[in-house]
Amino acid sequence: MSKRRIDPRQLTQAAVLFAALGDPTRLALLQQLSTGGPASVSTLAERFPSVTRQAVSKHLHVLGDAGVIDGHYRGREHVWSVNADRLEDGRRHIDLIARKWDDALARFKAYVEGVD
């Protein structure tokens, strides 16, 4: 059982990541980029007719600021793609939390059962 503390900077980065993923529209945009590959703001806005192009752009910038997606210019278009490494960071953080939860449950079970 690890007693290692998480670096506060890692917690801040994880909070930014999960806050960015905490919006249904952003999750839908991320899913679209994950399955459809890189796309421009215009292309994504066409696929989300209930969201304005300006709102799509703002959502993409939130995801970009969190490092979940990367943007680059292709001519005049800003094209976005998924940053799988950043998503892997999130998975590792969730795995760490799950392990700590499993450890806590095992300690509680041992306590209740009177096992030392």
N, C-alpha and C positions, 0 to 999 in steps of 0.2 A: 504494500500500500504506500503510495507516494505522498509525502508531506510537502512536496515542492510547491511553492507559491507561484501564481501566475503574475507575470510582469504587468504592472498597471497600464503600460503602453499597449500591451496585447489586448487587455480588456477594453481599452478605448477603441482600438481598431476593430475588435469584434462587435462592439456596440454600434459603431458606424455601419459596419457590414449588415448586421441584422436589422438596424433601423431602415436601411435602404431596401432590404428585402421584405419589410413589414407592410408594404402597400400592394394591394391586389393588382393594380395597373402595372406597377414596376415588375411584379412577378410574371405577369402575362407578357410584358415586353421581353424579359429575360428568357422566358420559355420560347418565345418566337425566335429570338436570336440563337438560342441553343439548337432548335430544330431546323430553322430555315437558313442559318448561316448569317454572315455579315449583311447588314442592311442600312440604308440611309434613313434619315429622319422622315423624308417624304414617303418612302416605301412603307415604313412602319406606321405612319399616320394613316395611310390608305387601308391598312389591315385593322386599324382600330378606329372605325368611323364615329364611335360615340365619344372619342377623345380628340380635342383640338390638336393641331400640329404643334402649337406652342406648348401645350401641356405635355405632349409626347416628348418634345425636346427637353423640357424641364425634368421629366422623369428620367430620361436618359442621362442627363447631367448628374442627377443624384446617384444613379448607379455608377456612373463614371468616377465621381468623387470618392465613392466607396471602393473603387478599384475592381468592381464586379465586371465591368465592361471597359473596353478601350475604344477610343475614337481616333480616326485619322481622316484627313481630307483626301478625297479622290476627285480631283478637279474642283468643282464648286460644292460638291456634296460632302457632308460629314457622315462617314460610314462608321458604324459601331459593330463590335464583335465581342464575344464572351471571353473573359479572362478566367480560364479554368483554374489557374493556380490560386486565385483569390477565393474562388468557391471551395477549393480544397482546404484553404485556411479555415473557412467556416466549418467544414465537415470535421476537421481535426479538433476544433474548439468544442463542437457538440459531442464528439467522442470523449473528450476529456471530462466534460460535465457528466456524461453517462457513466463513465468509469467511477467517478467520485460518488455518484448516486448509488451505483451498485455496491461500492465499498461501504457506504453508510447503511444501506439495507442489510448487508451481511453482518455488520457490527450490531445492528438492532436485533436481528434474528438471533445472534449468539447471546446477546444480553437477555432476551426474552426466554430463550431455551436454557439459560443458566450455564452456557458453555464458556470456558475461559480460554 
